[in-house]
Amino acid sequence: MPKRILTGTVTSAANEQTVTVSVERRFTHPVLKKTIRKSKKYRAHDEKNTYKAGDSVRIIECAPRSKTKRWEVLEA
């Protein structure tokens, strides 16, 4: 099964080797037929602490790195 790749914006880089990435998805509501924006935050592994808040990054699924980290940052 292929690993998922998501695109999002770094919202926090306060922790060592970890960034918080907010990923937004848009879809049409099935009844209202209105475009809805939903966002979700993911904790991703950033080995060299290269990304700062506001950067646009791509993240990929990986084996669990810690209690909350299941993603790692691809080269943006």
PyMOL commands that set and color helices and strands:
alter all, ss='L'
color gray80, all
select strands_A, chain A and resi 5-12+18-28+35-45+56-61+71-73
alter strands_A, ss='S'
color yellow, strands_A
deselect
rebuild
show_as cartoon
